[in-house]
Amino acid sequence: MPQGHGDAFDVKYYGLDLRIDPAARTLAGTVTIKAQAKGPDLKTVILDLADNMKVSAVTDRAHPLSCVQSNNQLAITLAQAIQPGADFTVQIDYSGQPKGDGFVFDSHQSAPMIATYGLPYTARQWFPCKDTPADKAEMADISITVPDKLVAASNGKLIAEKQNDDGTRTFAWRVSYPIYPDVISLAITDYRTFTLPYQYSAAESMPMIFYVYPEDLEKAKAQFAVLPEMMKSHVGYFGEYPFLREKYGVAEFVVRSYREHQTLPSFGAHMVTGDHSFDRVLAHELAHQWFGNAISVKDWSQVWLNEGFATYAFALWRERTGGGKDYLEAMQKLERENFDGPLIIQNTRDKNMMFSNTTFFKGAWALHMLRHVMGDQAFFDSLKNYVKLYSFKNARTEDYQAVCEKAYGQSLDWFFKQWVYGAGRPVYEYQWSESARGEEHIATLNLKQAQKTGGVFKMPIDVVLSTASGEQIVKVWNDRETQSFTFTVKERVTQVRLDPEGWVLKTLQPR
């Protein structure tokens, strides 16, 4: 990687001053970046920017700087070498027609609809930045000028709205929490808005603001009404909402998907149905405010820390509203016959690998199983402690594991090796028998792990013994390829079942 990128400097501030022309499908703007040098004698600063977005000038306090644009990067030569710890500022004037899925010009009912879709490596499609989650700016200003019939929604707090003489309006948004480029959002159309309060104390509330198409307003009011209670549920599990000084909201957009833009997730128009068929998406995107935005990954190989946690949050919401049965049902719906590979992503340029059933669903299952291993108290304590320790910072799997081990009081290296860094699942072949011994009855369970990959899994397994008077649950620890367990009960055992509630990702093969 060229000198000046990576760890050579830390971005402290992004200032985006953008003008959008929907008719021409163009963007023109000035981006101000304030940063601090880390490496010695920093002379060249490398930013990410798509080659089709043409830079017209780069300055430092009005002094022109030379630059070279190639290979979707912008190399800026500073006026003089910068030493570690010294601050510098660059201002880039640029324009063009963004290409790719990260910035979309479209329409709905003949009204323009412009939106960003912040997938990894797409921020560079529309503004110069350090396009990585590893470097979070401490704050950002986002000023958007659009035709005056349109509304421009973005991250943070709306601090000004100005009618201009040329038939345009400017919306000025301020982000006062750390943020990285991927989750900076623009959502622009003829929005209608409505607000619901999130009451976080007896005397204080935060606005939840929703930006929706005019034709979908009533459906959205019915559908999004669940979010204040969903917020309270997530807060109960994870700790207070991280961005209380700003807002939480949802912006309807034209992409048939959803994305966790900070404080304002985007939500595909096809999902605005007026009912609760997409509550899983609402719960998922809300949870990303903790896992993805407040806590960001150090690199994209760790994306399960975003997607697995957000997916699991919907199961917790189901538990909060419907109890343990609904929680277990939600988890079973996430099970798939095959999950490809480990949770750690080997090729972080392959978006299909990064955003797959494995990172979303197996990631959620890893948390589900970890809960059963640790017990509820330690598991939920670790979730809150993880949020406390790493909010507004970056984390890796090792960081989360360390928090879990502290709460659990024992090493969990074996668990993370097999379920996060490893692949496969146990295939349990089992048979049971029952015999009488005096007034007692002995049930014997013979268990074999028959999987061909993944080695031997160590897991606690709930064994349910059925008798005429009811059921007895015994937890056993299976850590060998073949293992026998005996259980002494007072009545004849009529049935033995392994993990009937589904706490282990497994395949069962009774013999």
C-alpha positions as CSV (number, residue, x, y, z in Angstrom):
1,M,0.0,0.0,0.0
2,P,1.4,3.5,-0.8
3,Q,3.0,5.5,1.9
4,G,0.5,7.7,3.7
5,H,-2.4,5.3,3.9
6,G,-3.0,2.7,6.7
7,D,-1.4,3.7,10.0
8,A,0.4,6.8,8.6
9,F,-2.4,9.2,9.9
10,D,-5.6,9.3,11.9
11,V,-8.6,11.1,10.5
12,K,-10.1,13.4,13.1
13,Y,-12.8,15.2,11.1
14,Y,-14.8,15.0,7.8
15,G,-16.5,18.1,6.5
16,L,-18.7,17.3,3.5
17,D,-20.2,20.2,1.5
18,L,-22.1,18.6,-1.3
19,R,-24.4,19.8,-4.1
20,I,-26.6,17.2,-5.8
21,D,-28.1,17.6,-9.2
22,P,-30.7,14.8,-9.7
23,A,-31.4,15.8,-13.3
24,A,-27.8,15.5,-14.4
25,R,-27.1,12.7,-11.8
26,T,-24.1,14.5,-10.7
27,L,-22.4,15.3,-7.4
28,A,-20.1,18.3,-6.8
29,G,-18.5,19.1,-3.5
30,T,-15.7,20.1,-1.2
31,V,-14.5,17.7,1.4
32,T,-12.4,19.0,4.3
33,I,-10.3,16.4,6.2
34,K,-8.5,17.1,9.4
35,A,-6.0,14.5,10.5
36,Q,-3.1,13.8,12.7
37,A,0.2,12.3,11.5
38,K,1.3,9.0,13.0
39,G,4.2,7.9,10.9
40,P,7.5,9.9,10.7
41,D,8.0,12.5,7.9
42,L,4.6,12.2,6.5
43,K,4.8,13.9,3.1
44,T,2.3,12.1,0.9
45,V,-1.3,11.4,2.1
46,I,-3.2,8.7,0.3
47,L,-7.0,8.8,0.2
48,D,-9.5,6.5,-1.4
49,L,-11.5,8.0,-4.3
50,A,-13.0,6.5,-7.4
51,D,-11.1,7.6,-10.6
52,N,-14.3,8.8,-12.3
53,M,-14.8,11.4,-9.5
54,K,-12.5,14.2,-10.8
55,V,-10.6,16.4,-8.4
56,S,-10.3,20.0,-9.5
57,A,-8.2,21.4,-6.6
58,V,-6.6,20.4,-3.4
59,T,-5.6,23.0,-0.8
60,D,-4.3,23.5,2.7
61,R,-5.5,26.7,4.2
62,A,-6.0,28.1,0.7
63,H,-2.5,27.1,-0.4
64,P,-2.7,24.8,-3.4
65,L,-1.3,21.3,-3.1
66,S,-0.3,18.9,-5.9
67,C,-2.1,15.6,-6.3
68,V,-2.2,12.5,-8.5
69,Q,-5.3,10.4,-9.0
70,S,-5.0,6.8,-10.1
71,N,-6.1,3.3,-9.2
72,N,-9.1,4.7,-7.2
73,Q,-6.7,6.6,-4.9
74,L,-5.8,10.2,-4.5
75,A,-2.2,10.9,-3.5
76,I,-1.8,14.4,-2.1
77,T,1.7,15.9,-1.6
78,L,1.8,18.1,1.5
79,A,3.6,21.4,1.6
80,Q,6.1,20.0,4.1
81,A,6.7,16.8,5.9
82,I,4.6,16.3,9.0
83,Q,5.9,14.7,12.2
84,P,4.1,12.2,14.4
85,G,1.4,14.0,16.5
86,A,1.2,17.0,14.3
87,D,-2.2,18.0,12.8
88,F,-2.8,18.8,9.1
89,T,-5.8,19.7,7.0
90,V,-6.6,19.1,3.3
91,Q,-9.5,20.4,1.3
92,I,-10.6,18.6,-1.9
93,D,-12.8,20.1,-4.6
94,Y,-14.2,17.4,-6.9
95,S,-17.2,16.4,-9.0
96,G,-18.6,13.7,-11.2
97,Q,-21.3,11.0,-11.7
98,P,-20.8,8.3,-9.0
99,K,-20.7,4.8,-10.4
100,G,-21.4,1.6,-8.5
101,D,-23.9,0.5,-5.9
102,G,-22.6,2.9,-3.2
103,F,-24.4,5.9,-4.5
104,V,-27.7,5.6,-6.4
105,F,-29.8,8.0,-8.5
106,D,-33.3,6.7,-9.0
107,S,-36.9,7.8,-8.5
108,H,-40.3,6.9,-7.0
109,Q,-43.6,8.0,-8.4
110,S,-41.6,10.5,-10.6
111,A,-39.8,12.1,-7.6
112,P,-36.0,11.9,-7.6
113,M,-34.6,9.4,-5.0
114,I,-30.9,9.7,-4.3
115,A,-29.3,7.5,-1.7
116,T,-25.9,6.1,-0.5
117,Y,-25.7,2.4,0.3
118,G,-22.7,2.0,2.5
119,L,-21.3,-1.4,1.8
120,P,-17.6,-1.9,2.4
121,Y,-15.4,0.0,0.0
122,T,-18.2,2.0,-1.5
123,A,-17.7,5.3,0.4
124,R,-14.9,6.0,-2.1
125,Q,-17.4,5.9,-4.9
126,W,-18.7,9.3,-3.9
127,F,-16.3,11.2,-1.6
128,P,-12.5,11.2,-0.8
129,C,-11.9,9.5,2.5
130,K,-9.9,6.8,4.3
131,D,-12.4,4.1,3.4
132,T,-11.9,1.7,6.3
133,P,-13.8,1.0,9.6
134,A,-10.4,1.0,11.4
135,D,-10.1,4.8,11.3
136,K,-13.1,6.6,12.9
137,A,-13.3,10.4,12.6
138,E,-14.2,12.1,15.9
139,M,-16.9,14.1,14.3
140,A,-18.3,15.1,10.9
141,D,-20.3,17.9,9.2
142,I,-22.5,16.9,6.3
143,S,-24.0,19.8,4.3
144,I,-26.2,18.8,1.4
145,T,-27.7,21.2,-1.2
146,V,-30.6,19.8,-3.3
147,P,-33.6,21.1,-5.3
148,D,-35.9,22.9,-2.9
149,K,-38.7,20.3,-3.2
150,L,-36.5,17.6,-1.8
151,V,-35.5,16.7,1.7
152,A,-31.9,15.6,2.5
153,A,-31.6,13.3,5.5
154,S,-28.3,12.3,7.0
155,N,-26.5,11.2,10.1
156,G,-26.4,13.0,13.4
157,K,-28.4,16.1,14.2
158,L,-30.0,18.6,11.8
159,I,-28.5,21.9,12.9
160,A,-29.6,24.2,10.0
161,E,-31.9,24.3,7.0
162,K,-31.6,27.1,4.5
163,Q,-33.6,28.2,1.5
164,N,-31.3,29.4,-1.2
165,D,-32.0,32.0,-4.0
166,D,-31.3,29.6,-6.8
167,G,-34.2,27.2,-6.1
168,T,-32.3,24.9,-3.8
169,R,-32.2,24.1,-0.1
170,T,-29.2,23.3,2.1
171,F,-29.5,20.8,5.0
172,A,-26.7,20.9,7.5
173,W,-26.2,17.8,9.6
174,R,-23.6,17.4,12.4
175,V,-22.2,14.2,13.8
176,S,-20.7,14.6,17.2
177,Y,-19.8,10.9,17.8
178,P,-17.0,8.9,16.1
179,I,-18.0,7.7,12.6
180,Y,-16.3,6.0,9.7
181,P,-17.1,6.6,6.0
182,D,-19.0,3.4,5.2
183,V,-21.9,4.4,7.5
184,I,-22.1,8.1,6.4
185,S,-25.5,8.4,4.8
186,L,-27.3,10.5,2.3
187,A,-31.0,9.9,1.7
188,I,-32.8,12.4,-0.5
189,T,-36.3,12.6,-1.9
190,D,-39.7,14.3,-1.3
191,Y,-39.8,12.8,2.2
192,R,-42.5,13.1,4.7
193,T,-41.4,12.8,8.3
194,F,-42.9,11.8,11.6
195,T,-41.4,11.5,15.1
196,L,-41.8,9.1,18.0
197,P,-40.2,9.7,21.4
198,Y,-37.7,7.3,23.0
199,Q,-38.2,8.1,26.7
200,Y,-34.9,7.1,28.3
201,S,-35.5,8.7,31.7
202,A,-38.5,10.1,33.6
203,A,-37.8,13.6,32.3
204,E,-35.8,13.1,29.1
205,S,-36.5,11.7,25.7
206,M,-34.7,11.4,22.4
207,P,-36.5,11.8,19.0
208,M,-36.9,8.9,16.7
209,I,-37.4,10.5,13.3
210,F,-38.6,8.6,10.2
211,Y,-38.2,9.7,6.6
212,V,-40.6,8.0,4.3
213,Y,-42.2,8.4,0.9
214,P,-45.4,10.4,1.0
215,E,-47.4,7.4,-0.4
216,D,-46.1,5.2,2.4
217,L,-46.6,7.6,5.4
218,E,-49.5,5.8,7.0
219,K,-48.1,2.4,6.5
220,A,-44.8,3.5,8.0
221,K,-46.5,5.0,11.0
222,A,-48.2,1.7,11.8
223,Q,-45.0,-0.4,11.0
224,F,-42.4,1.7,12.8
225,A,-44.5,2.2,16.0
226,V,-42.8,-0.8,17.4
227,L,-39.4,0.9,17.5
228,P,-39.7,2.7,20.8
229,E,-40.4,-0.6,22.6
230,M,-37.7,-2.4,20.5
231,M,-35.3,0.3,21.6
232,K,-36.1,-0.3,25.3
233,S,-35.6,-4.0,24.8
234,H,-32.2,-3.6,23.1
235,V,-31.2,-1.1,25.8
236,G,-32.1,-3.7,28.4
237,Y,-29.7,-6.3,26.8
238,F,-26.9,-4.0,25.6
239,G,-26.9,-0.9,27.7
240,E,-28.1,2.6,26.8
241,Y,-28.5,3.7,23.2
242,P,-25.1,5.0,22.2
243,F,-26.1,8.2,20.3
244,L,-28.5,9.9,22.7
245,R,-27.4,13.4,21.9
246,E,-28.5,13.0,18.3
247,K,-31.3,10.7,17.1
248,Y,-32.4,7.4,15.9
249,G,-34.4,7.1,12.7
250,V,-35.1,5.2,9.5
251,A,-34.9,6.5,6.0
252,E,-36.8,4.7,3.3
253,F,-34.8,4.2,0.1
254,V,-34.9,2.7,-3.3
255,V,-32.4,-0.2,-2.9
256,R,-34.1,-3.6,-2.2
257,S,-32.1,-4.1,0.9
258,Y,-31.2,-2.3,4.2
259,R,-28.1,-0.8,5.7
260,E,-26.9,0.3,9.2
261,H,-26.0,3.9,8.5
262,Q,-25.2,5.5,11.9
263,T,-28.3,7.0,13.6
264,L,-30.3,6.7,10.3
265,P,-30.4,3.2,8.8
266,S,-31.8,2.8,5.3
267,F,-34.8,0.6,4.7
268,G,-35.9,-0.7,1.3
269,A,-39.2,0.7,0.1
270,H,-40.5,-2.9,-0.7
271,M,-40.3,-3.6,3.1
272,V,-42.7,-0.7,4.1
273,T,-45.7,-2.9,4.3
274,G,-47.6,-1.5,7.3
275,D,-47.4,-4.7,9.3
276,H,-44.8,-6.5,11.3
277,S,-43.4,-8.9,8.7
278,F,-40.1,-7.0,8.7
279,D,-39.6,-6.6,12.4
280,R,-36.5,-8.8,12.1
281,V,-34.9,-6.1,9.9
282,L,-35.9,-3.3,12.2
283,A,-34.4,-5.1,15.2
284,H,-31.3,-6.0,13.2
285,E,-30.6,-2.4,12.0
286,L,-31.3,-1.0,15.4
287,A,-28.8,-3.4,17.0
288,H,-26.2,-2.3,14.6
289,Q,-26.1,1.1,16.3
290,W,-24.3,-0.8,19.1
291,F,-22.6,-3.5,17.0
292,G,-21.2,-1.9,13.9
293,N,-21.5,1.8,14.7
294,A,-20.6,2.4,18.3
295,I,-18.3,-0.7,18.3
296,S,-16.7,-1.0,14.9
297,V,-14.6,-3.8,13.6
298,K,-10.8,-3.3,13.2
299,D,-11.0,-4.8,9.8
300,W,-13.6,-6.6,7.6
301,S,-12.4,-10.1,8.4
302,Q,-14.3,-9.6,11.7
303,V,-17.7,-8.6,10.2
304,W,-19.5,-11.4,12.2
305,L,-19.1,-9.1,15.2
306,N,-21.5,-6.8,13.3
307,E,-23.8,-9.1,11.5
308,G,-24.0,-12.0,13.9
309,F,-24.7,-9.8,16.9
310,A,-27.4,-7.8,15.0
311,T,-29.1,-11.0,13.8
312,Y,-29.1,-12.4,17.3
313,A,-30.7,-9.2,18.6
314,F,-34.0,-10.1,16.8
315,A,-34.1,-13.4,18.7
316,L,-33.6,-11.5,22.0
317,W,-36.5,-9.2,20.9
318,R,-38.7,-12.2,20.4
319,E,-37.7,-13.5,23.8
320,R,-38.5,-10.1,25.4
321,T,-42.0,-10.0,23.8
322,G,-42.9,-13.7,23.6
323,G,-40.7,-15.6,26.1
324,G,-38.3,-18.5,25.7
325,K,-40.4,-20.4,23.2
326,D,-40.4,-17.5,20.8
327,Y,-36.7,-17.1,21.3
328,L,-35.9,-20.7,20.5
329,E,-38.2,-20.6,17.5
330,A,-36.4,-17.6,16.1
331,M,-33.0,-19.3,16.5
332,Q,-34.3,-22.5,14.7
333,K,-35.3,-20.4,11.8
334,L,-31.7,-19.2,11.5
335,E,-30.3,-22.8,11.2
336,R,-29.0,-23.9,7.8
337,E,-27.8,-27.3,6.7
338,N,-24.5,-25.9,5.7
339,F,-22.5,-22.9,6.8
340,D,-19.5,-22.3,4.6
341,G,-16.2,-22.0,6.5
342,P,-15.3,-20.1,9.7
343,L,-16.8,-16.9,10.9
344,I,-13.5,-15.1,10.3
345,I,-13.4,-13.9,6.7
346,Q,-10.4,-14.9,4.7
347,N,-11.1,-12.9,1.5
348,T,-12.4,-9.5,2.6
349,R,-12.8,-8.4,-1.0
350,D,-15.5,-11.0,-1.6
351,K,-18.7,-9.3,-0.4
352,N,-20.7,-12.5,-0.9
353,M,-18.4,-14.2,1.6
354,M,-18.6,-11.3,4.0
355,F,-22.4,-11.0,3.9
356,S,-23.5,-14.6,3.9
357,N,-25.7,-17.0,5.9
358,T,-22.5,-17.8,7.8
359,T,-21.7,-14.4,9.1
360,F,-25.3,-13.5,9.8
361,F,-26.9,-16.8,10.9
362,K,-24.0,-18.9,12.2
363,G,-22.7,-15.7,13.9
364,A,-26.0,-15.5,15.8
365,W,-25.8,-19.2,16.6
366,A,-22.3,-18.8,18.0
367,L,-23.8,-16.3,20.5
368,H,-26.8,-18.5,21.2
369,M,-24.5,-21.5,22.0
370,L,-22.1,-19.3,24.0
371,R,-25.1,-18.2,26.1
372,H,-25.8,-21.8,27.0
373,V,-22.1,-22.5,27.8
374,M,-21.7,-19.4,30.0
375,G,-25.1,-19.2,31.6
376,D,-27.4,-16.2,31.3
377,Q,-25.9,-14.1,34.0
378,A,-22.3,-14.2,32.7
379,F,-23.3,-14.0,29.1
380,F,-25.5,-10.9,29.4
381,D,-23.0,-9.3,31.7
382,S,-20.4,-9.8,29.0
383,L,-22.6,-8.2,26.4
384,K,-23.0,-5.1,28.4
385,N,-19.3,-5.0,29.4
386,Y,-18.2,-5.4,25.8
387,V,-20.4,-2.4,24.9
388,K,-19.0,-0.4,27.8
389,L,-15.4,-1.2,26.9
390,Y,-15.4,-0.8,23.2
391,S,-18.1,1.8,22.3
392,F,-16.7,4.5,20.0
393,K,-13.7,2.3,19.4
394,N,-12.7,-0.7,17.3
395,A,-12.7,-4.3,18.3
396,R,-11.7,-7.8,17.1
397,T,-12.9,-11.2,18.1
398,E,-10.1,-11.6,20.6
399,D,-11.4,-8.5,22.4
400,Y,-14.9,-9.9,22.7
401,Q,-13.5,-13.3,23.8
402,A,-11.5,-11.7,26.6
403,V,-14.6,-9.9,27.9
404,C,-16.5,-13.2,27.9
405,E,-13.7,-15.0,29.7
406,K,-13.6,-12.4,32.4
407,A,-17.3,-12.7,33.0
408,Y,-17.2,-16.5,32.8
409,G,-14.1,-17.0,35.0
410,Q,-12.6,-19.6,32.7
411,S,-10.9,-19.9,29.3
412,L,-13.3,-20.0,26.3
413,D,-10.5,-20.6,23.8
414,W,-11.9,-24.0,23.0
415,F,-15.3,-22.5,22.1
416,F,-14.0,-19.8,19.9
417,K,-11.5,-22.1,18.1
418,Q,-14.3,-24.5,17.1
419,W,-17.2,-22.1,16.4
420,V,-15.6,-18.8,15.3
421,Y,-12.2,-19.9,13.8
422,G,-13.3,-23.4,12.8
423,A,-15.8,-24.9,10.4
424,G,-18.3,-27.7,10.5
425,R,-20.6,-29.0,13.3
426,P,-20.9,-32.1,15.4
427,V,-22.8,-35.1,14.0
428,Y,-24.1,-37.0,17.0
429,E,-24.9,-40.7,16.6
430,Y,-26.5,-42.0,19.7
431,Q,-28.4,-44.9,21.2
432,W,-29.8,-45.4,24.7
433,S,-30.8,-48.3,26.9
434,E,-32.6,-48.7,30.2
435,S,-32.3,-51.3,33.0
436,A,-33.6,-51.8,36.5
437,R,-31.3,-52.1,39.5
438,G,-33.4,-52.8,42.6
439,E,-35.8,-49.9,43.0
440,E,-33.7,-47.7,40.7
441,H,-33.5,-47.4,37.0
442,I,-30.4,-46.9,35.0
443,A,-30.4,-45.1,31.6
444,T,-27.3,-45.4,29.5
445,L,-26.5,-43.0,26.6
446,N,-23.8,-44.0,24.1
447,L,-22.7,-41.0,22.0
448,K,-20.4,-40.8,19.0
449,Q,-19.3,-37.8,17.0
450,A,-19.4,-38.9,13.4
451,Q,-18.6,-35.7,11.5
452,K,-15.8,-35.9,8.9
453,T,-14.5,-32.4,9.4
454,G,-13.9,-30.0,12.3
455,G,-12.3,-32.5,14.7
456,V,-14.0,-33.4,18.0
457,F,-16.3,-30.7,19.4
458,K,-16.5,-30.0,23.1
459,M,-20.0,-28.9,24.1
460,P,-22.5,-29.1,26.9
461,I,-25.6,-31.1,25.8
462,D,-29.0,-31.1,27.5
463,V,-30.2,-34.7,27.9
464,V,-33.9,-35.1,28.5
465,L,-35.0,-38.2,30.3
466,S,-38.8,-39.0,30.0
467,T,-40.6,-41.0,32.7
468,A,-44.2,-41.6,33.5
469,S,-44.3,-38.7,35.9
470,G,-42.5,-36.1,33.7
471,E,-39.1,-35.1,32.3
472,Q,-35.7,-34.6,33.9
473,I,-33.0,-32.5,32.2
474,V,-29.4,-33.3,32.8
475,K,-26.5,-31.4,31.2
476,V,-23.5,-33.5,30.1
477,W,-20.2,-32.3,28.7
478,N,-19.2,-34.2,25.6
479,D,-15.6,-33.8,24.6
480,R,-14.6,-37.1,23.1
481,E,-15.4,-39.0,19.8
482,T,-17.1,-41.7,21.7
483,Q,-18.5,-41.3,25.2
484,S,-21.0,-43.1,27.5
485,F,-23.2,-41.4,30.2
486,T,-25.3,-43.1,32.8
487,F,-28.2,-41.6,34.7
488,T,-29.9,-43.0,37.8
489,V,-33.6,-42.3,38.2
490,K,-36.5,-43.6,40.3
491,E,-38.8,-44.6,37.4
492,R,-38.5,-46.4,34.1
493,V,-37.1,-44.2,31.4
494,T,-39.4,-44.2,28.3
495,Q,-37.4,-41.9,26.1
496,V,-34.0,-40.1,25.9
497,R,-33.7,-37.0,23.8
498,L,-30.6,-34.9,23.0
499,D,-30.8,-31.2,23.1
500,P,-34.5,-30.9,22.1
501,E,-34.6,-27.2,22.6
502,G,-31.7,-26.7,20.1
503,W,-28.8,-25.1,22.0
504,V,-26.1,-26.8,19.9
505,L,-25.7,-26.4,16.1
506,K,-25.6,-30.1,15.2
507,T,-26.9,-33.0,13.2
508,L,-28.6,-35.9,15.1
509,Q,-28.5,-39.4,13.9
510,P,-30.2,-41.8,16.3
511,R,-28.9,-45.4,16.0
